[in-house]
Amino acid sequence: MPGPTLEMEPVEPQSLKKLSFKSLKRSLDFFSPLHSHFPPPDPDSKKIRISHKFNAEYGGIKSNSQPPANANSVAQDQAQQASGTSNALALPGPENSKDPRNGGAQTNLIVGPTVQAKGLDVVLSGKSTAVVSAPGSSERNLSTSAIMERIPSKWPRPVWHPPWKNYRVISGHLGWVRSIAFDPSNTWFCTGSADRTIKIWDVGSGRLKLTLTGHIEQVRGLAVSNKHTYMFSAGDDKQVKCWDLEQNKVIRSYHGHLSGVYCLAIHPTIDILLTGGRDSVCRVWDIRSKMQIHALSGHENTVCSVFTRPTDPQVVTGSHDSTIKFWDLRYGKTMATLTHHKKSVRALAQHPTENCFASASADNIKKFNLPKGEFLHNMLSQQKTIINAMAVNEEGVMVTGGDNGSLWFWDWKSGHNFQQAQTIVQPGSLDSEAGIYAISYDVTGSRLITCEADKTIKMWKEDEMATPETHPVHFKPPKDIRRF
């Protein structure tokens, strides 16, 4: 008689996807304790590494401080007396660390006074700066970078600069202060504002001397000629005006821009004016005849910064299309285009004495050589804001002003950021109005003026009380330059 049949449990039909997930989970559970964990420390490798470091550092001293066995016994007595009476420094070695040269246990290292023994050819003086190479230091484990000596960084060390402090706040404008220019005699400066006026202020006292009206939109660019009694202004009303400061009125207007004019510069040697605007064109004007000499077209977005120089490239422009262009003024053509930035290049600053310039963007501040435009280096910190204005003085202090009111001071040579100041809005303003729109040094470079969104003009100077001891330079060379 057949036995009772056992009912088998129904097997759940499983898809291939579910089975593969199960297998994956099982292997993950199996290996997960070791996942993303460092391997346990190996004591043997640690001993070898530490003893090698000891040899590299102290091998030369140790081998030369022990006199040879065939030396005079008098020399040994003298050495014992000197080590007994002097303050010898005993440095204990690591536990059970082996010296790979003699195989013995290395317990401590005696660094005592140097002794001149009779019959010894080697004389060690306490003030000697000679480097004695340790035997065995050339045989390096090239696979381990931890025990290799670092080559000192070739990055230039920053020059110490005193920190800057705010000593005067001037209020008088009724709108954002958007532009600034200094008189070549350094007695007054002018500011242009969103209240459509240009005001002229005394540098020494900060008092208002004159208010000029004529623009019907905010004044975005200003420049003062050092050869004539002229001041030039440009605004969002598409107008570029030439003011005669003897009569305090407009004597010329330059028509041609199709949209707002954002920046303005006067050529240092020729009587021409350069203006860049929202129509993506930098226009070159003859100051006397009001004729447009060139329309430097090539940018794909607003031209928001420009500077000129006496030799080629005579015109350099920065744009919202994130490029910097060098222009040949004779033919009105592009000489070179720099595409290093990723965001709008809102500020350019030429060094007053060196043939190089800096460009500021929201991603980085970069330094370029002139006349070729070779990229030199980035500044070593990121301000992480939109940088609207930038200036450099002859002492190599570069300053950048951000949309969030941050005012950062940099050492030009090394790119080190030595001070991070924050502007304070005037009472009654919103915190969001802490924005810096224009920056300029005076002619001497000892005073700094910032134009801000809280309708004020702030004046800054170096702190005379600061010394390298009270404000030390905290500088760390960039890691990608440092080599093992």
NORMO-V45289 format. One record per pair of residues at least 24 apart in sequence whose ideal C-beta (glycine too) atoms are under 7 Angstrom apart, sorted by the first residue. I is the first residue (numbers start at 1). GAP is how many residues later the second one is. Records with the same first field share a line. If there is no record, write none. Layout:
BEGIN
I: GAP + GAP
END
This chain:
BEGIN
47: 49 + 50 + 51
49: 97 + 98
50: 44 + 47
51: 46 + 47 + 48 + 49 + 55
52: 95
53: 94
54: 39
55: 79 + 81 + 82
56: 78 + 81 + 93
58: 51
59: 75 + 76 + 77 + 78
60: 72 + 73 + 74
61: 50
62: 47
63: 72
64: 58 + 60 + 68
67: 50 + 53
71: 46 + 48 + 49
72: 45 + 46 + 47
74: 44
75: 42 + 43 + 44 + 45
78: 37 + 39
79: 36
82: 30 + 31 + 33
83: 29
86: 26 + 27
88: 24
100: 36
101: 34 + 35
145: 339
148: 336
150: 332 + 334
151: 332
153: 324 + 328 + 329
155: 259 + 322 + 323 + 326
156: 257 + 258
157: 257 + 318
158: 253 + 255 + 256 + 258 + 260 + 315 + 317
159: 237 + 252 + 254
160: 308 + 313
161: 236 + 250 + 257
162: 300 + 301 + 304 + 309
163: 256 + 300 + 303 + 308
164: 245 + 255 + 257 + 284 + 296 + 297 + 298 + 299
165: 295 + 296 + 298
166: 292 + 294
167: 292 + 293 + 294
168: 38 + 291
169: 257 + 287 + 289
170: 31 + 36 + 286 + 287
171: 255 + 284 + 285
172: 27 + 36
173: 26 + 282
174: 281
175: 43 + 280
176: 261 + 277 + 279
177: 260 + 261 + 274 + 275 + 278 + 280
178: 40 + 41 + 42 + 259 + 260 + 273
179: 40 + 41 + 42 + 43 + 259 + 272
180: 42 + 258 + 260 + 269 + 271
181: 41 + 42 + 43 + 259
182: 42 + 258 + 260 + 261
183: 41
184: 40 + 42 + 259
186: 256 + 257 + 258
189: 260
190: 32 + 34 + 41
191: 260 + 266
192: 27 + 28 + 30 + 41
193: 25 + 26
194: 24
198: 24 + 35
203: 239
206: 253
210: 38
212: 31 + 36
214: 27 + 36
215: 24
220: 40 + 41 + 42
221: 40 + 41 + 42 + 43
222: 42
223: 41 + 42 + 43
225: 41
232: 32 + 34 + 41
234: 27 + 30 + 41
235: 26
236: 24
240: 35
242: 45
252: 38
254: 31 + 36
256: 27 + 36
257: 26
262: 40 + 41 + 42
263: 40 + 41 + 42 + 43
265: 41 + 42 + 43
267: 41 + 47
268: 40 + 41 + 42
269: 41
274: 32 + 34 + 41
276: 27 + 28 + 30 + 41
277: 25 + 26
278: 24
282: 24 + 33 + 35
294: 38
296: 31 + 36
298: 27 + 36
299: 24 + 26
304: 40 + 42
305: 40 + 41 + 42 + 43
307: 41 + 43
309: 41
311: 60
312: 59
313: 58
316: 32 + 41
318: 27 + 30 + 41
319: 26
320: 24
322: 39
324: 35
326: 47
336: 37
338: 30 + 35
340: 26 + 35
341: 25
346: 40 + 41 + 42
347: 40 + 41 + 42 + 43
349: 41 + 42 + 43 + 49
351: 41 + 61
352: 40 + 41 + 42
353: 41
358: 32 + 34 + 40
360: 27 + 30 + 40
361: 26
362: 24 + 25
365: 35
377: 38
378: 37
379: 31 + 36 + 38
380: 35 + 36 + 37 + 98
381: 36
383: 25
388: 48 + 49
389: 47 + 48 + 49 + 50
390: 49
391: 48 + 49 + 50
393: 48 + 52
394: 51
395: 50
399: 40 + 49
401: 35 + 38 + 49
402: 34
403: 32
404: 30 + 31
405: 29 + 30 + 31
407: 29 + 43
416: 59
418: 55
423: 27 + 29 + 35
425: 29
426: 28 + 30
429: 25
END
